[in-house]
Amino acid sequence: MGVWGIIVNIFHIIFAISIIVIVLLQSGKQAGLSGSIAGGAETFFGKNKGRTIDALLSRYTAFAAIMFLITSIVLYMIIGRIV
């Protein structure tokens, strides 16, 4: 595996760890009775839903997952000598 393989592997590990951390930082959708009450209030007062920390973490999760998938494919091509 050359220099590029090592670099891609480092990014792959970084994205894997970031997915774990970001998912753990997100709050659960159902938090018991208080979650159902807050969920109703969130739909009523949810005008700024796109600016909340949960929406931001959701975007970061999607970005990290896409980059993890891309680095997985690139690593497969490097190790499998497809490139």
Secondary structure, 3 states (H helix, E strand, C coil): CCHHHHHHHHHHHHHHHHHHHHHHHCCCCCCHHHHHHHHHHHHHCHHHHHHCHHHHHHHHHHHHHHHHHHHHHHHHHHHCCCC
